[in-house]
Amino acid sequence: MKLVVQVKLEPTPVQAAALEATLAACNEAATWVSTVAFEKNTKRTYDLRKHTYTEIRSRWGLGAQAAQHVIKKTCDAYATLKANLKAGNLGRPGSRRHVKATGKPVAFRPQSAQPYDDRMLSWQMDQHRISIWTVHGRIKDISFTGGAQQLATLAKYRKGESDLLVRDGMWFLQATCEIPEQPLNTEVDDFLALDLGIVNIATTSDGEIMAGRQLNRTRERDRKLRTKLQKKNTPSAKRRLKERRRKEQRRARDINHKIAKHVVAEAERTGRGIALEELTGIRERVRLRKPQRVTLHSWAFAQLDGFICYKSRRAGVPVVHVDAAYTSRTCAECGHIDKANRVNQAHFACRSCGFVDHADRNGSRNIRARACEMWRRRGVESTAPASPRKTRGGTGRKRSATTSGARCASPSL
């Protein structure tokens, strides 16, 4: 399993100037390569190299490896654009966003990240120093720092490329690490389910509410301040908006990490799997009033899902994604489905059996029940005897058992 570890560089002013010049040259070259790729309709690395490699070396003075990475970075950018267009993330064909994205070449900011391989970058882990290639020659003895766990992971599992980037005047290296996975626990008979919501970000089937109303008060205060700054629309207001945006992103990322870490640790401790809602296409499915849309779509639920999945892979905990339709209206005791069961945001009262519970906990229990049924059905199908299949010759040929089409049993999903 691949993970990215970020460390902070501590260059001197002279070293920082060389790094900044390197990023500027590489990204200017990448923008030119992107223009050539757009004009010639050539997006493959090998074909694009024929048209641009020599020019990059002579015009910007980049080394051989740097030139190769500039070309590959450009092709990767177009591959990402193609994937977003195919997924519909940039609107429908003919829409303003779609035309804007496809009507001009991809451009790179002067401070966009630049990939480095082991020929251009070497690590001295024991001394916390790196030696890195720049347009002004190779610079040695740049110190770096990070958390104890980050440095230990980097020293033990680093493998592959690293990305150099600058953010708010601070320099970072993001290194790829190949982390071994724990064997998947296939003997689970119960699941810890997680219900995601607007008021309470996450509620477990054990009844534990994580990131609830206190977080929402902070989010509401940030939203009002953001609206106020947007109305001013002055240079200082725009600068503050940019700072606030990054601060909110860091806070959300930190909270998602804490929730994911707690959920995976609890599931591993109790020998259970994890049940999550299938969120694919939720923005298109959900119809809410405008204030609720802002609240729903302003939280990175997909990021939380990804954190839980990768942390569970490290721990060997199985993750099951289930369809969460009508889980908020279904009674976890008798299974009665009725819109009137959901009294309000926080309360659930079954109209059939009279069962009363916290609405989010009731929903998480329904998700848990669906995950258990899916896991049981998968186990039955995987151990069922293969049925014979008729052939033209009249003999029976065994057909391998297949699991259901639902997403289950694989933390990588």
Summary of the structure (lengths in Angstrom):
residues: 413
radius of gyration: 25.9
end to end distance: 12.6
largest distance: 80.2
contacts: 1183
relative contact order: 0.10
helix: 47%
strand: 21%
